[in-house]
């Protein structure tokens, strides 16, 4: 088993960051995720695609235990990050989420200033020793979020006053300010116009150099543009998981082919 | 004919009109509903409304106007010579009304015939005796002038009643005919009924507003009258509250400062109790409590809001006061003389306000979008960090609004103060001393023998006006903040 994984990793020339085995998720009596196995590589963009309600967002939220905040949700199976079971009792979900950042579908800046939005994570995790340190982190994050030039003159204006696309980039900058190792993005562009979408996609491509990025998207073009690996979910099952080029040009499963050609979903 | 009968008759005419209008509209198209502009019931309603509304409107106006007109006419007919020394026309008029009521009662009891009551002139003692036999209140000395005026009063009231009955019934019938004439296929009965509905709703709304305006105006005029007798500067800046009831005016000192101080001091103590407890319970209920706990705890907390304030007052007087005395009184710290104190009233008032603060804050905290909490959890924040740094700042304007609403309730509270804080108007910083508030003093100024021409009475209106302005200001400020908060999301 170990050998098989090792070989695969060597083939990809990258290490496995997240490894999920036999993951089952239930919402009350509903069986939302059925026996999903997936290996997500480091420094790679992995896209989850599939029709609405297929469980891709649910699975994404399992990766940083955001589902813990939903009372009726139960997760079974193993999810390992860097070989460590994140559902182990000794793991603190709060620490886990500092390591696995998340960007949501709708931009959700806090009703604070732009500066305080970015500084929120570093402050609660004590990443900055003093004000100057924090200033550096804020500027670096905003630059990496590709929004520095637009907001550098109004860092103390409220974050809610920005446009939708700017808000989403602010939220991405906020997520990377805590220096996570994995960045989860749940349809980050669904509320954005094409120009803002292009900016965010460019950003995702740059983030790949340092992070393992997992992105849920409804746009097949987006998945094809930004990801190296693609997973296709259907009715709670992981139907196919392979290189993005392979999925979009030569899928093995007939359901995948139907979906990417627009016949189901 | 009594009023109830008249009312019933008008409604009966309207009901008959409804049935007739319906039938007439239907028969105008030979029973084919689809050729009518509106459903048949609308034609009926049109007739009913047209017969009932004008008639009832005239009835109400008549009922208000008739006594005014009749007493005006009768009182102007009383000769000046009939008004005794030291009395006034108004006092004589109330005698006249009493005589008229006495005659009515005597006729009803059978000690007097109707014609005797209407025309008896000669023997005052006989008239008085007959009225007394019928258990009526009689003036000490019945004069011929008063008797004549009383008889005139009776006659006019009786005439007015007949005229009113005739006019109202005629209007109802005329309205019904007007409506019936319109009941044919082309008439847009639905639109008419719709418009009348709208007017009725507007009337209800404006009645509420007009009442408020009336209350404010009565406050304003009486306050103005007070200030013509008592210097405003001394009222607003005087630091002594010492009304005298024996010698009218002059010797009273009516400074509002000690009362306002008592009001604010007690309110601050109340808020100091209610805000932390209410806010924390709201946070627990909305963020931590499971659905089961919430389903039980929230209604239980809101039961507090249903307890009448007089019961809180008893609680202050019998439980909290003695308890505080046993701790801070002679046997303890020695700060407190008796159970009635700012602390007693403030604590109990705070308990009363807890459900206010918690219920409103709970709603406001629940209105903070889940996406903000998710965003914070997603960055690795704990629950309390999220609440402290994201949820509460986002909800703060709304919470401030809730606190201000609670504050304006605290300022207007009376019963708890009367029973818990005593009646001594005092300027002091010691919260264990008895003090009193504006509202409690309004009550004590207006209870007992009321003569609305002395400054000691009229000061109540000035106090009420001041309080009204303060609470109105607080409410407007609270609404402004709550509204600003609403614009924050989306």
Interface residues (C-beta under 8 A of the other chain):
Chain A: X64 X66 X69 X71 X94 X95 X96 X97 X98 X99 X101 X102 X103 X104 X106 X108 X109 X110 X111 X112 X120 X121 X124 X125 X160 X171 X174 X175 X178
Chain B: X290 X291 X369 X371 X372 X373 X374 X375 X376 X377 X378 X379 X380 X381 X382 X385 X389 X390 X393 X394 X488
